[in-house]
Amino acid sequence: MEFSNRVKSLPPYVFVELSRKKKQAIKEGRKIIDLGIGDPDKPTPKKIINFIKEASEKSENHQYPIGRGSKIFIDAIIEWMKKRFNVTVQENEVLALIGAKDGITHLPLAFVNPGDIVLIPDPGYPGYTSGTILSGGETYFMPLLKENNFLPDLNSIPENIYKRTKIMWLNYPNNPTSAIADINFYKKAISYAKKYNFIIAQDAPYCDIYFQDPPVSILSIDGAKENVIEFFSLSKTYNMTGWRIGYAVGGSKIIDGLATVKENMDSGTVSAIQEASANTLKYCDEEVIKIRELYKKRAMQCYNGLLNLGFNVLEPKATLYIWAEVPNGLTSMEFATKVLEECDVVLTPGIGFGSSGDKYFRIALTVDEDIMQVALSRLKKIKK
Ligand SMILES: Cc1ncc(COP(=O)(O)O)c(C=O)c1O
């Protein structure tokens, strides 16, 4: 049995060898500290669990979830966009998702034909590439470089590429670099989107995990909406990765396209989770502050710890990640392998996010401070 050409064209999973080594180390009984995956270690807050319990008791939540999202969830998103970003949106500009990944990977199916181009940040979240390839589109990578504050250099993209572009992916606050974008950058991106008639898909699952000023929404720019879709998620903000809930907000035509693909692919987001998420967006501001403070504390500990060990580390501005330079001229994979073998610490080699990431490694801030301290002291060996 042959896989389809679409599946065969997906990029190879670069972590195969590293995952094998990690499993082997665990089997050997070594005490591995895993700073690889960006999955919150803390449970979903009790208040939210209670919302889920209550919502799951209601029989109206036991049938197929209807349409583009339940009214209570859509209304809460509209209210949240106003409260969080001072952005006004209508019902037909909002869509419930089974996590942001659902929308990210399905969006190209709605707008990309074979031969069309999708502009993708490098390094970037792998879903941008896989969604493009599965829809028959072509990828064009935009390097995110330290000298440009990890923003793509929009002037350097050739005109013949822009002319074939259907979607430009942006992701701020950024995974893996932790960079943020300001309104002027977004304005410039929108001027290109208007000139060449493409969609800007801005992926913002980390918009509430920030350590300085709150990030703005690209939708706060006048006239942006018809070219923009912005993706949000409850996964990281509320420790809810396991519940699979996110949403998209943007121009009604773009939302229509994505909704049409999804109507043909799935039957919506679990109603009880939508109801609980509506209450979460409305009543859990305190919980967000606590979670943000936790990551800020961890980010500063890890940042200062790595600086003290002599690493070149980027100052963390947001997200649950630290992005640091690989020392001693190694590739990121060689470095990650060495760290696993010599220190029993798992981190993510930057190459996993694209070739421009190969001089870097990513640490996920998903362990408590005492465990991070042990990890940092183990890394000392590597810097000698
Ligand atoms: C940049 C980025 N986008 C999207 C996602 C997926 O989020 P969700 O859990 O809402 O599907 C992640 C998860 O790690 C991410 O880092």
The ligand as an ORCA input file, in Angstrom:
! r2SCAN-3c Opt
* xyz 0 1
  C       2.878     28.821     17.273
  C       1.867     27.790     17.614
  N       0.704     27.775     16.949
  C      -0.243     26.872     17.226
  C      -0.063     25.914     18.196
  C      -1.154     24.906     18.435
  O      -2.010     25.326     19.433
  P      -3.317     24.494     19.832
  O      -2.964     23.693     21.030
  O      -4.350     25.545     20.108
  O      -3.697     23.646     18.662
  C       1.133     25.885     18.899
  C       1.362     24.851     19.912
  O       2.418     24.611     20.401
  C       2.121     26.852     18.613
  O       3.280     26.882     19.269
*
